[in-house]
Amino acid sequence: MNLDLFSNIDGLVLRENGNSIPYADRAERMDALPQTDMPASPQLAMAYVPFQQWGNTMEADKALSCGTLFTDLVFPFERGGGK
Amino acid sequence: MDPRCALLRKIKQYDFSLKELNLYLDTHPRCQRALAMFAQYKKLREEAVAEYNDKFGPLTPEQNKNLQSWDWVADPWPWERS
């Protein structure tokens, strides 16, 4: 029985560090964000969320009732799955 | 809607827009348009809160400006609202 489930842990940790932003590099890295590209070949069981881009905004009163300030994010969830 | 509720509602709306921009800026920290809009709503909120404090008293205990009286408890309590 192979219990060595984390034999590759070094690789995992290295990748994780590569994706997080060290404090010292943060200012420099901030200019690079947000990334907009979705992966060309998405992996099974991985979820991908495209980075939001600046778009139209609503007036404050309408925003509160819509639940978002951004018109791109207005997704009223209605009975029947919106069909 | 009575003027006190209308002003409270306005503050609530500004709070919401500020929170939305806060979340957006967390992932887009150099977005000038979001930064400008945040500053704008922050100012509107400050003005609305100042107006509320003047007309209807403190919204939070530290806004109690009356040195002779603790106006914080002069508001109707939640169970006293009609």
Backbone of each chain as nested JSON, in Angstrom:
{
  "chains": [
    {"id": "A", "residues": [
      {"number": 1, "name": "MET", "atoms": {"N": [0.849, -1.2, 0.0], "CA": [0.0, 0.0, 0.0], "C": [0.889, 1.258, 0.0]}},
      {"number": 2, "name": "ASN", "atoms": {"N": [0.57, 2.15, -0.855], "CA": [1.379, 3.363, -0.942], "C": [0.765, 4.469, -0.085]}},
      {"number": 3, "name": "LEU", "atoms": {"N": [1.404, 4.746, 1.063], "CA": [0.905, 5.812, 1.941], "C": [1.644, 7.128, 1.716]}},
      {"number": 4, "name": "ASP", "atoms": {"N": [2.511, 7.077, 0.734], "CA": [3.353, 8.262, 0.508], "C": [2.591, 9.286, -0.341]}},
      {"number": 5, "name": "LEU", "atoms": {"N": [1.466, 9.754, 0.224], "CA": [0.572, 10.616, -0.551], "C": [1.195, 11.976, -0.851]}},
      {"number": 6, "name": "PHE", "atoms": {"N": [2.077, 12.392, 0.064], "CA": [2.615, 13.748, -0.09], "C": [4.075, 13.737, -0.525]}},
      {"number": 7, "name": "SER", "atoms": {"N": [4.423, 12.689, -1.276], "CA": [5.82, 12.602, -1.705], "C": [6.195, 13.806, -2.563]}},
      {"number": 8, "name": "ASN", "atoms": {"N": [5.178, 14.388, -3.17], "CA": [5.449, 15.504, -4.076], "C": [5.225, 16.863, -3.408]}},
      {"number": 9, "name": "ILE", "atoms": {"N": [5.225, 16.858, -2.051], "CA": [4.828, 18.067, -1.33], "C": [5.719, 19.264, -1.646]}},
      {"number": 10, "name": "ASP", "atoms": {"N": [7.003, 19.015, -1.866], "CA": [7.907, 20.124, -2.179], "C": [7.443, 20.87, -3.424]}},
      {"number": 11, "name": "GLY", "atoms": {"N": [7.063, 20.094, -4.413], "CA": [6.577, 20.706, -5.643], "C": [5.319, 21.515, -5.403]}},
      {"number": 12, "name": "LEU", "atoms": {"N": [4.404, 20.958, -4.577], "CA": [3.149, 21.642, -4.28], "C": [3.407, 22.956, -3.572]}},
      {"number": 13, "name": "VAL", "atoms": {"N": [4.266, 22.9, -2.558], "CA": [4.543, 24.108, -1.772], "C": [5.201, 25.173, -2.639]}},
      {"number": 14, "name": "LEU", "atoms": {"N": [6.122, 24.719, -3.467], "CA": [6.798, 25.67, -4.352], "C": [5.802, 26.373, -5.264]}},
      {"number": 15, "name": "ARG", "atoms": {"N": [4.877, 25.598, -5.797], "CA": [3.884, 26.203, -6.697], "C": [2.996, 27.184, -5.961]}},
      {"number": 16, "name": "GLU", "atoms": {"N": [2.646, 26.818, -4.725], "CA": [1.797, 27.706, -3.941], "C": [2.508, 29.04, -3.686]}},
      {"number": 17, "name": "ASN", "atoms": {"N": [3.778, 28.942, -3.306], "CA": [4.535, 30.173, -3.075], "C": [4.623, 31.022, -4.336]}},
      {"number": 18, "name": "GLY", "atoms": {"N": [4.733, 30.334, -5.454], "CA": [4.838, 31.062, -6.709], "C": [3.582, 31.837, -7.039]}},
      {"number": 19, "name": "ASN", "atoms": {"N": [2.448, 31.358, -6.552], "CA": [1.186, 32.018, -6.865], "C": [0.822, 33.118, -5.882]}},
      {"number": 20, "name": "SER", "atoms": {"N": [1.345, 33.052, -4.655], "CA": [1.03, 34.098, -3.694], "C": [1.988, 35.267, -3.911]}},
      {"number": 21, "name": "ILE", "atoms": {"N": [1.608, 36.403, -3.376], "CA": [2.413, 37.599, -3.621], "C": [3.187, 37.958, -2.349]}},
      {"number": 22, "name": "PRO", "atoms": {"N": [4.504, 37.781, -2.367], "CA": [5.275, 38.184, -1.191], "C": [5.107, 39.687, -0.93]}},
      {"number": 23, "name": "TYR", "atoms": {"N": [5.111, 40.049, 0.336], "CA": [4.791, 41.437, 0.683], "C": [5.696, 42.423, -0.038]}},
      {"number": 24, "name": "ALA", "atoms": {"N": [7.008, 42.116, -0.084], "CA": [7.967, 43.059, -0.662], "C": [7.7, 43.302, -2.147]}},
      {"number": 25, "name": "ASP", "atoms": {"N": [7.204, 42.249, -2.823], "CA": [6.992, 42.384, -4.265], "C": [5.586, 42.877, -4.602]}},
      {"number": 26, "name": "ARG", "atoms": {"N": [4.809, 43.149, -3.57], "CA": [3.391, 43.373, -3.806], "C": [3.129, 44.577, -4.71]}},
      {"number": 27, "name": "ALA", "atoms": {"N": [3.795, 45.696, -4.411], "CA": [3.551, 46.915, -5.194], "C": [3.849, 46.665, -6.667]}},
      {"number": 28, "name": "GLU", "atoms": {"N": [4.953, 45.956, -6.907], "CA": [5.346, 45.683, -8.276], "C": [4.338, 44.755, -8.949]}},
      {"number": 29, "name": "ARG", "atoms": {"N": [3.923, 43.733, -8.208], "CA": [3.01, 42.74, -8.783], "C": [1.607, 43.301, -8.996]}},
      {"number": 30, "name": "MET", "atoms": {"N": [1.232, 44.313, -8.208], "CA": [-0.124, 44.853, -8.307], "C": [-0.415, 45.384, -9.701]}},
      {"number": 31, "name": "ASP", "atoms": {"N": [0.611, 45.951, -10.352], "CA": [0.405, 46.493, -11.689], "C": [0.076, 45.39, -12.685]}},
      {"number": 32, "name": "ALA", "atoms": {"N": [0.541, 44.178, -12.388], "CA": [0.306, 43.057, -13.293], "C": [-1.131, 42.545, -13.169]}},
      {"number": 33, "name": "LEU", "atoms": {"N": [-1.761, 42.767, -12.029], "CA": [-3.134, 42.319, -11.835], "C": [-4.103, 43.321, -12.438]}},
      {"number": 34, "name": "PRO", "atoms": {"N": [-5.291, 42.961, -12.819], "CA": [-5.797, 41.607, -12.823], "C": [-5.481, 40.867, -14.11]}},
      {"number": 35, "name": "GLN", "atoms": {"N": [-5.252, 39.575, -13.985], "CA": [-5.076, 38.765, -15.179], "C": [-6.443, 38.479, -15.772]}},
      {"number": 36, "name": "THR", "atoms": {"N": [-6.506, 38.474, -17.072], "CA": [-7.81, 38.273, -17.702], "C": [-7.879, 36.972, -18.486]}},
      {"number": 37, "name": "ASP", "atoms": {"N": [-6.708, 36.393, -18.765], "CA": [-6.711, 35.209, -19.616], "C": [-7.245, 33.991, -18.877]}},
      {"number": 38, "name": "MET", "atoms": {"N": [-8.141, 33.286, -19.53], "CA": [-8.589, 31.998, -19.025], "C": [-7.65, 30.952, -19.618]}},
      {"number": 39, "name": "PRO", "atoms": {"N": [-7.449, 29.832, -18.914], "CA": [-6.526, 28.825, -19.444], "C": [-7.019, 28.267, -20.774]}},
      {"number": 40, "name": "ALA", "atoms": {"N": [-6.095, 28.055, -21.694], "CA": [-6.451, 27.55, -23.019], "C": [-7.002, 26.131, -22.924]}},
      {"number": 41, "name": "SER", "atoms": {"N": [-6.393, 25.342, -22.053], "CA": [-6.929, 23.991, -21.858], "C": [-7.256, 23.791, -20.384]}},
      {"number": 42, "name": "PRO", "atoms": {"N": [-8.51, 24.079, -19.99], "CA": [-8.902, 23.979, -18.584], "C": [-8.797, 22.542, -18.072]}},
      {"number": 43, "name": "GLN", "atoms": {"N": [-8.416, 22.387, -16.799], "CA": [-8.288, 21.074, -16.197], "C": [-9.634, 20.605, -15.658]}},
      {"number": 44, "name": "LEU", "atoms": {"N": [-9.813, 19.284, -15.664], "CA": [-11.024, 18.718, -15.074], "C": [-11.093, 19.057, -13.588]}},
      {"number": 45, "name": "ALA", "atoms": {"N": [-12.285, 19.291, -13.065], "CA": [-12.557, 19.479, -11.643], "C": [-11.982, 20.779, -11.08]}},
      {"number": 46, "name": "MET", "atoms": {"N": [-11.377, 21.611, -11.929], "CA": [-10.886, 22.905, -11.466], "C": [-11.892, 23.981, -11.872]}},
      {"number": 47, "name": "ALA", "atoms": {"N": [-12.141, 24.908, -10.963], "CA": [-13.07, 25.99, -11.272], "C": [-12.285, 27.232, -11.683]}},
      {"number": 48, "name": "TYR", "atoms": {"N": [-12.762, 27.92, -12.689], "CA": [-12.088, 29.118, -13.167], "C": [-13.05, 30.303, -13.131]}},
      {"number": 49, "name": "VAL", "atoms": {"N": [-12.569, 31.399, -12.637], "CA": [-13.398, 32.603, -12.575], "C": [-12.682, 33.713, -13.33]}},
      {"number": 50, "name": "PRO", "atoms": {"N": [-13.28, 34.245, -14.375], "CA": [-12.61, 35.332, -15.084], "C": [-12.531, 36.586, -14.211]}},
      {"number": 51, "name": "PHE", "atoms": {"N": [-11.437, 37.305, -14.335], "CA": [-11.275, 38.53, -13.561], "C": [-12.278, 39.579, -14.012]}},
      {"number": 52, "name": "GLN", "atoms": {"N": [-12.909, 40.215, -13.054], "CA": [-13.856, 41.271, -13.385], "C": [-13.123, 42.452, -14.012]}},
      {"number": 53, "name": "GLN", "atoms": {"N": [-13.736, 43.037, -15.034], "CA": [-13.179, 44.238, -15.651], "C": [-14.07, 45.425, -15.312]}},
      {"number": 54, "name": "TRP", "atoms": {"N": [-13.477, 46.585, -15.268], "CA": [-14.274, 47.771, -14.956], "C": [-15.307, 48.005, -16.047]}},
      {"number": 55, "name": "GLY", "atoms": {"N": [-16.549, 48.243, -15.621], "CA": [-17.61, 48.5, -16.595], "C": [-18.535, 49.573, -16.065]}},
      {"number": 56, "name": "ASN", "atoms": {"N": [-19.797, 49.499, -16.444], "CA": [-20.759, 50.495, -15.977], "C": [-21.099, 50.262, -14.508]}},
      {"number": 57, "name": "THR", "atoms": {"N": [-21.345, 51.359, -13.814], "CA": [-21.789, 51.258, -12.428], "C": [-23.156, 51.911, -12.298]}},
      {"number": 58, "name": "MET", "atoms": {"N": [-23.864, 51.507, -11.254], "CA": [-25.207, 52.053, -11.04], "C": [-25.183, 53.143, -9.987]}},
      {"number": 59, "name": "GLU", "atoms": {"N": [-26.266, 53.896, -9.909], "CA": [-26.421, 54.844, -8.814], "C": [-26.52, 54.048, -7.514]}},
      {"number": 60, "name": "ALA", "atoms": {"N": [-26.144, 54.713, -6.402], "CA": [-26.073, 54.009, -5.114], "C": [-27.412, 53.379, -4.711]}},
      {"number": 61, "name": "ASP", "atoms": {"N": [-28.525, 54.07, -5.015], "CA": [-29.823, 53.525, -4.589], "C": [-30.181, 52.266, -5.376]}},
      {"number": 62, "name": "LYS", "atoms": {"N": [-29.882, 52.302, -6.672], "CA": [-30.178, 51.137, -7.492], "C": [-29.237, 49.982, -7.145]}},
      {"number": 63, "name": "ALA", "atoms": {"N": [-27.982, 50.328, -6.842], "CA": [-26.991, 49.308, -6.502], "C": [-27.443, 48.498, -5.291]}},
      {"number": 64, "name": "LEU", "atoms": {"N": [-27.943, 49.191, -4.28], "CA": [-28.366, 48.486, -3.061], "C": [-29.497, 47.506, -3.356]}},
      {"number": 65, "name": "SER", "atoms": {"N": [-30.444, 47.943, -4.208], "CA": [-31.574, 47.043, -4.463], "C": [-31.187, 45.915, -5.421]}},
      {"number": 66, "name": "CYS", "atoms": {"N": [-30.163, 46.14, -6.263], "CA": [-29.71, 45.077, -7.18], "C": [-28.718, 44.141, -6.515]}},
      {"number": 67, "name": "GLY", "atoms": {"N": [-28.149, 44.561, -5.392], "CA": [-27.163, 43.723, -4.711], "C": [-25.772, 43.812, -5.308]}},
      {"number": 68, "name": "THR", "atoms": {"N": [-25.574, 44.743, -6.217], "CA": [-24.233, 44.987, -6.754], "C": [-24.164, 46.391, -7.33]}},
      {"number": 69, "name": "LEU", "atoms": {"N": [-22.96, 46.937, -7.295], "CA": [-22.749, 48.272, -7.878], "C": [-22.51, 48.172, -9.384]}},
      {"number": 70, "name": "PHE", "atoms": {"N": [-22.093, 46.966, -9.816], "CA": [-21.624, 46.797, -11.192], "C": [-22.701, 46.144, -12.063]}},
      {"number": 71, "name": "THR", "atoms": {"N": [-23.036, 46.815, -13.165], "CA": [-24.101, 46.28, -14.02], "C": [-23.72, 44.907, -14.602]}},
      {"number": 72, "name": "ASP", "atoms": {"N": [-22.418, 44.667, -14.78], "CA": [-21.967, 43.363, -15.281], "C": [-22.31, 42.216, -14.33]}},
      {"number": 73, "name": "LEU", "atoms": {"N": [-22.543, 42.546, -13.077], "CA": [-22.763, 41.5, -12.07], "C": [-24.223, 41.356, -11.65]}},
      {"number": 74, "name": "VAL", "atoms": {"N": [-25.115, 41.959, -12.435], "CA": [-26.534, 41.806, -12.112], "C": [-27.02, 40.457, -12.634]}},
      {"number": 75, "name": "PHE", "atoms": {"N": [-27.183, 39.522, -11.744], "CA": [-27.699, 38.198, -12.093], "C": [-28.885, 37.89, -11.2]}},
      {"number": 76, "name": "PRO", "atoms": {"N": [-30.059, 38.348, -11.56], "CA": [-31.212, 38.069, -10.698], "C": [-31.548, 36.579, -10.755]}},
      {"number": 77, "name": "PHE", "atoms": {"N": [-31.429, 35.904, -9.627], "CA": [-31.746, 34.478, -9.582], "C": [-33.237, 34.324, -9.347]}},
      {"number": 78, "name": "GLU", "atoms": {"N": [-33.916, 33.876, -10.394], "CA": [-35.366, 33.795, -10.309], "C": [-35.828, 32.356, -10.432]}},
      {"number": 79, "name": "ARG", "atoms": {"N": [-37.022, 32.148, -9.936], "CA": [-37.635, 30.832, -10.019], "C": [-37.661, 30.354, -11.475]}},
      {"number": 80, "name": "GLY", "atoms": {"N": [-37.303, 29.104, -11.687], "CA": [-37.324, 28.556, -13.039], "C": [-35.989, 28.655, -13.745]}},
      {"number": 81, "name": "GLY", "atoms": {"N": [-34.963, 29.039, -12.992], "CA": [-33.627, 29.088, -13.572], "C": [-33.463, 30.133, -14.664]}},
      {"number": 82, "name": "GLY", "atoms": {"N": [-34.315, 31.173, -14.616], "CA": [-34.187, 32.265, -15.57], "C": [-34.59, 31.9, -16.983]}},
      {"number": 83, "name": "LYS", "atoms": {"N": [-35.287, 30.755, -17.132], "CA": [-35.703, 30.34, -18.48], "C": [-37.007, 31.02, -18.869]}}
    ]},
    {"id": "B", "residues": [
      {"number": 1, "name": "MET", "atoms": {"N": [-41.664, 58.665, 3.124], "CA": [-40.629, 58.3, 4.102], "C": [-40.217, 59.542, 4.893]}},
      {"number": 2, "name": "ASP", "atoms": {"N": [-40.136, 59.397, 6.223], "CA": [-39.773, 60.581, 7.002], "C": [-38.296, 60.907, 6.788]}},
      {"number": 3, "name": "PRO", "atoms": {"N": [-37.934, 62.192, 7.019], "CA": [-36.588, 62.655, 6.655], "C": [-35.477, 61.846, 7.331]}},
      {"number": 4, "name": "ARG", "atoms": {"N": [-35.72, 61.389, 8.551], "CA": [-34.694, 60.637, 9.269], "C": [-34.436, 59.29, 8.566]}},
      {"number": 5, "name": "CYS", "atoms": {"N": [-35.516, 58.611, 8.214], "CA": [-35.38, 57.32, 7.509], "C": [-34.75, 57.517, 6.131]}},
      {"number": 6, "name": "ALA", "atoms": {"N": [-35.131, 58.61, 5.465], "CA": [-34.604, 58.865, 4.125], "C": [-33.094, 59.068, 4.187]}},
      {"number": 7, "name": "LEU", "atoms": {"N": [-32.644, 59.802, 5.201], "CA": [-31.217, 60.054, 5.342], "C": [-30.464, 58.772, 5.721]}},
      {"number": 8, "name": "LEU", "atoms": {"N": [-31.075, 57.991, 6.603], "CA": [-30.481, 56.7, 6.979], "C": [-30.329, 55.801, 5.76]}},
      {"number": 9, "name": "ARG", "atoms": {"N": [-31.363, 55.821, 4.935], "CA": [-31.351, 54.978, 3.742], "C": [-30.235, 55.407, 2.801]}},
      {"number": 10, "name": "LYS", "atoms": {"N": [-30.062, 56.721, 2.678], "CA": [-28.997, 57.255, 1.827], "C": [-27.63, 56.769, 2.332]}},
      {"number": 11, "name": "ILE", "atoms": {"N": [-27.439, 56.841, 3.641], "CA": [-26.167, 56.391, 4.24], "C": [-25.954, 54.902, 3.964]}},
      {"number": 12, "name": "LYS", "atoms": {"N": [-27.05, 54.142, 4.077], "CA": [-26.972, 52.701, 3.806], "C": [-26.541, 52.445, 2.365]}},
      {"number": 13, "name": "GLN", "atoms": {"N": [-27.082, 53.232, 1.452], "CA": [-26.725, 53.09, 0.035], "C": [-25.255, 53.427, -0.205]}},
      {"number": 14, "name": "TYR", "atoms": {"N": [-24.795, 54.499, 0.417], "CA": [-23.378, 54.873, 0.267], "C": [-22.488, 53.785, 0.868]}},
      {"number": 15, "name": "ASP", "atoms": {"N": [-22.884, 53.263, 2.02], "CA": [-22.114, 52.177, 2.645], "C": [-21.974, 50.986, 1.699]}},
      {"number": 16, "name": "PHE", "atoms": {"N": [-23.084, 50.665, 1.053], "CA": [-23.065, 49.508, 0.154], "C": [-22.139, 49.745, -1.034]}},
      {"number": 17, "name": "SER", "atoms": {"N": [-22.244, 50.936, -1.642], "CA": [-21.385, 51.245, -2.782], "C": [-19.913, 51.241, -2.365]}},
      {"number": 18, "name": "LEU", "atoms": {"N": [-19.641, 51.757, -1.171], "CA": [-18.259, 51.754, -0.672], "C": [-17.753, 50.328, -0.48]}},
      {"number": 19, "name": "LYS", "atoms": {"N": [-18.607, 49.459, 0.041], "CA": [-18.196, 48.064, 0.241], "C": [-17.939, 47.385, -1.101]}},
      {"number": 20, "name": "GLU", "atoms": {"N": [-18.796, 47.66, -2.088], "CA": [-18.6, 47.099, -3.423], "C": [-17.262, 47.539, -4.016]}},
      {"number": 21, "name": "LEU", "atoms": {"N": [-16.975, 48.83, -3.886], "CA": [-15.718, 49.35, -4.436], "C": [-14.53, 48.815, -3.654]}},
      {"number": 22, "name": "ASN", "atoms": {"N": [-14.709, 48.642, -2.344], "CA": [-13.692, 48.04, -1.482], "C": [-13.312, 46.646, -2.015]}},
      {"number": 23, "name": "LEU", "atoms": {"N": [-14.324, 45.835, -2.297], "CA": [-14.07, 44.48, -2.778], "C": [-13.418, 44.498, -4.161]}},
      {"number": 24, "name": "TYR", "atoms": {"N": [-13.882, 45.412, -5.001], "CA": [-13.305, 45.521, -6.349], "C": [-11.839, 45.944, -6.253]}},
      {"number": 25, "name": "LEU", "atoms": {"N": [-11.568, 46.91, -5.395], "CA": [-10.195, 47.412, -5.265], "C": [-9.256, 46.375, -4.65]}},
      {"number": 26, "name": "ASP", "atoms": {"N": [-9.803, 45.462, -3.857], "CA": [-8.965, 44.397, -3.302], "C": [-8.276, 43.602, -4.412]}},
      {"number": 27, "name": "THR", "atoms": {"N": [-8.979, 43.442, -5.544], "CA": [-8.386, 42.687, -6.656], "C": [-7.891, 43.606, -7.775]}},
      {"number": 28, "name": "HIS", "atoms": {"N": [-8.236, 44.889, -7.723], "CA": [-7.803, 45.832, -8.757], "C": [-7.244, 47.077, -8.066]}},
      {"number": 29, "name": "PRO", "atoms": {"N": [-6.154, 46.919, -7.305], "CA": [-5.711, 48.006, -6.417], "C": [-5.212, 49.266, -7.124]}},
      {"number": 30, "name": "ARG", "atoms": {"N": [-4.955, 49.192, -8.421], "CA": [-4.475, 50.39, -9.124], "C": [-5.521, 50.958, -10.084]}},
      {"number": 31, "name": "CYS", "atoms": {"N": [-6.758, 50.549, -9.934], "CA": [-7.803, 51.039, -10.842], "C": [-8.191, 52.464, -10.455]}},
      {"number": 32, "name": "GLN", "atoms": {"N": [-7.795, 53.41, -11.283], "CA": [-7.996, 54.824, -10.958], "C": [-9.467, 55.204, -10.894]}},
      {"number": 33, "name": "ARG", "atoms": {"N": [-10.262, 54.565, -11.758], "CA": [-11.694, 54.891, -11.77], "C": [-12.357, 54.428, -10.479]}},
      {"number": 34, "name": "ALA", "atoms": {"N": [-11.977, 53.232, -10.024], "CA": [-12.545, 52.732, -8.774], "C": [-12.062, 53.57, -7.591]}},
      {"number": 35, "name": "LEU", "atoms": {"N": [-10.793, 53.96, -7.617], "CA": [-10.253, 54.786, -6.535], "C": [-10.981, 56.13, -6.472]}},
      {"number": 36, "name": "ALA", "atoms": {"N": [-11.217, 56.714, -7.65], "CA": [-11.892, 58.01, -7.701], "C": [-13.329, 57.884, -7.197]}},
      {"number": 37, "name": "MET", "atoms": {"N": [-13.997, 56.797, -7.603], "CA": [-15.382, 56.615, -7.183], "C": [-15.465, 56.33, -5.686]}},
      {"number": 38, "name": "PHE", "atoms": {"N": [-14.48, 55.602, -5.169], "CA": [-14.444, 55.328, -3.728], "C": [-14.336, 56.648, -2.951]}},
      {"number": 39, "name": "ALA", "atoms": {"N": [-13.433, 57.511, -3.421], "CA": [-13.239, 58.804, -2.743], "C": [-14.526, 59.631, -2.781]}},
      {"number": 40, "name": "GLN", "atoms": {"N": [-15.198, 59.56, -3.922], "CA": [-16.439, 60.327, -4.108], "C": [-17.536, 59.838, -3.146]}},
      {"number": 41, "name": "TYR", "atoms": {"N": [-17.717, 58.521, -3.064], "CA": [-18.748, 57.982, -2.169], "C": [-18.366, 58.169, -0.704]}},
      {"number": 42, "name": "LYS", "atoms": {"N": [-17.057, 58.131, -0.426], "CA": [-16.611, 58.347, 0.945], "C": [-16.999, 59.761, 1.407]}},
      {"number": 43, "name": "LYS", "atoms": {"N": [-16.805, 60.721, 0.489], "CA": [-17.149, 62.106, 0.807], "C": [-18.664, 62.244, 1.01]}},
      {"number": 44, "name": "LEU", "atoms": {"N": [-19.434, 61.656, 0.089], "CA": [-20.896, 61.718, 0.196], "C": [-21.363, 61.102, 1.523]}},
      {"number": 45, "name": "ARG", "atoms": {"N": [-20.739, 59.99, 1.896], "CA": [-21.123, 59.331, 3.136], "C": [-20.795, 60.209, 4.342]}},
      {"number": 46, "name": "GLU", "atoms": {"N": [-19.6, 60.789, 4.321], "CA": [-19.199, 61.653, 5.442], "C": [-20.163, 62.819, 5.592]}},
      {"number": 47, "name": "GLU", "atoms": {"N": [-20.557, 63.405, 4.463], "CA": [-21.488, 64.53, 4.501], "C": [-22.847, 64.091, 5.043]}},
      {"number": 48, "name": "ALA", "atoms": {"N": [-23.307, 62.937, 4.583], "CA": [-24.614, 62.443, 5.022], "C": [-24.601, 62.106, 6.517]}},
      {"number": 49, "name": "VAL", "atoms": {"N": [-23.494, 61.515, 6.981], "CA": [-23.386, 61.17, 8.4], "C": [-23.327, 62.449, 9.248]}},
      {"number": 50, "name": "ALA", "atoms": {"N": [-22.58, 63.45, 8.763], "CA": [-22.495, 64.722, 9.492], "C": [-23.883, 65.361, 9.594]}},
      {"number": 51, "name": "GLU", "atoms": {"N": [-24.625, 65.307, 8.487], "CA": [-25.981, 65.872, 8.488], "C": [-26.866, 65.098, 9.468]}},
      {"number": 52, "name": "TYR", "atoms": {"N": [-26.725, 63.783, 9.465], "CA": [-27.526, 62.966, 10.387], "C": [-27.192, 63.306, 11.838]}},
      {"number": 53, "name": "ASN", "atoms": {"N": [-25.902, 63.42, 12.117], "CA": [-25.464, 63.749, 13.487], "C": [-26.05, 65.085, 13.947]}},
      {"number": 54, "name": "ASP", "atoms": {"N": [-26.032, 66.06, 13.046], "CA": [-26.557, 67.382, 13.39], "C": [-28.052, 67.343, 13.65]}},
      {"number": 55, "name": "LYS", "atoms": {"N": [-28.765, 66.645, 12.783], "CA": [-30.234, 66.696, 12.845], "C": [-30.831, 65.669, 13.802]}},
      {"number": 56, "name": "PHE", "atoms": {"N": [-30.241, 64.477, 13.842], "CA": [-30.911, 63.382, 14.555], "C": [-30.058, 62.718, 15.627]}},
      {"number": 57, "name": "GLY", "atoms": {"N": [-28.811, 63.184, 15.792], "CA": [-27.972, 62.606, 16.828], "C": [-26.989, 61.583, 16.307]}},
      {"number": 58, "name": "PRO", "atoms": {"N": [-26.295, 60.924, 17.238], "CA": [-25.222, 60.012, 16.828], "C": [-25.736, 58.704, 16.229]}},
      {"number": 59, "name": "LEU", "atoms": {"N": [-25.004, 58.22, 15.218], "CA": [-25.286, 56.899, 14.645], "C": [-24.513, 55.822, 15.389]}},
      {"number": 60, "name": "THR", "atoms": {"N": [-23.361, 56.24, 15.912], "CA": [-22.529, 55.338, 16.702], "C": [-22.122, 56.103, 17.972]}},
      {"number": 61, "name": "PRO", "atoms": {"N": [-21.812, 55.422, 19.053], "CA": [-21.528, 56.114, 20.312], "C": [-20.443, 57.189, 20.201]}},
      {"number": 62, "name": "GLU", "atoms": {"N": [-19.396, 56.925, 19.393], "CA": [-18.32, 57.925, 19.354], "C": [-18.715, 59.204, 18.626]}},
      {"number": 63, "name": "GLN", "atoms": {"N": [-19.902, 59.212, 18.013], "CA": [-20.378, 60.434, 17.365], "C": [-21.179, 61.302, 18.327]}},
      {"number": 64, "name": "ASN", "atoms": {"N": [-21.231, 60.918, 19.592], "CA": [-21.946, 61.72, 20.59], "C": [-21.191, 63.028, 20.802]}},
      {"number": 65, "name": "LYS", "atoms": {"N": [-21.807, 64.142, 20.354], "CA": [-21.077, 65.418, 20.398], "C": [-21.477, 66.273, 21.581]}},
      {"number": 66, "name": "ASN", "atoms": {"N": [-22.6, 65.967, 22.174], "CA": [-23.106, 66.765, 23.291], "C": [-22.3, 66.457, 24.556]}},
      {"number": 67, "name": "LEU", "atoms": {"N": [-21.587, 67.473, 25.057], "CA": [-20.732, 67.24, 26.222], "C": [-21.544, 67.227, 27.523]}},
      {"number": 68, "name": "GLN", "atoms": {"N": [-22.798, 67.683, 27.441], "CA": [-23.632, 67.733, 28.633], "C": [-24.552, 66.517, 28.774]}},
      {"number": 69, "name": "SER", "atoms": {"N": [-24.707, 65.801, 27.658], "CA": [-25.685, 64.719, 27.692], "C": [-25.276, 63.583, 26.752]}},
      {"number": 70, "name": "TRP", "atoms": {"N": [-25.53, 62.373, 27.188], "CA": [-25.212, 61.195, 26.375], "C": [-26.381, 60.92, 25.432]}},
      {"number": 71, "name": "ASP", "atoms": {"N": [-26.362, 61.631, 24.254], "CA": [-27.49, 61.545, 23.312], "C": [-27.639, 60.157, 22.689]}},
      {"number": 72, "name": "TRP", "atoms": {"N": [-26.587, 59.377, 22.798], "CA": [-26.622, 58.025, 22.22], "C": [-27.846, 57.241, 22.677]}},
      {"number": 73, "name": "VAL", "atoms": {"N": [-28.27, 57.433, 23.921], "CA": [-29.425, 56.678, 24.425], "C": [-30.759, 57.399, 24.199]}},
      {"number": 74, "name": "ALA", "atoms": {"N": [-30.696, 58.607, 23.562], "CA": [-31.934, 59.356, 23.34], "C": [-32.718, 58.82, 22.137]}},
      {"number": 75, "name": "ASP", "atoms": {"N": [-32.041, 58.093, 21.278], "CA": [-32.722, 57.471, 20.131], "C": [-33.753, 56.465, 20.603]}},
      {"number": 76, "name": "PRO", "atoms": {"N": [-34.759, 56.212, 19.782], "CA": [-35.633, 55.087, 20.13], "C": [-34.839, 53.784, 20.084]}},
      {"number": 77, "name": "TRP", "atoms": {"N": [-35.048, 52.899, 21.054], "CA": [-34.405, 51.592, 21.027], "C": [-35.1, 50.735, 19.96]}},
      {"number": 78, "name": "PRO", "atoms": {"N": [-34.433, 49.702, 19.477], "CA": [-35.03, 48.906, 18.383], "C": [-36.461, 48.455, 18.674]}},
      {"number": 79, "name": "TRP", "atoms": {"N": [-36.745, 48.1, 19.953], "CA": [-38.092, 47.602, 20.268], "C": [-39.099, 48.73, 20.473]}},
      {"number": 80, "name": "GLU", "atoms": {"N": [-38.606, 49.969, 20.418], "CA": [-39.524, 51.105, 20.57], "C": [-39.949, 51.69, 19.226]}},
      {"number": 81, "name": "ARG", "atoms": {"N": [-39.385, 51.163, 18.155], "CA": [-39.741, 51.686, 16.837], "C": [-41.181, 51.341, 16.511]}},
      {"number": 82, "name": "SER", "atoms": {"N": [-41.851, 52.33, 15.926], "CA": [-43.242, 52.06, 15.571], "C": [-43.31, 51.446, 14.179]}}
    ]}
  ]
}
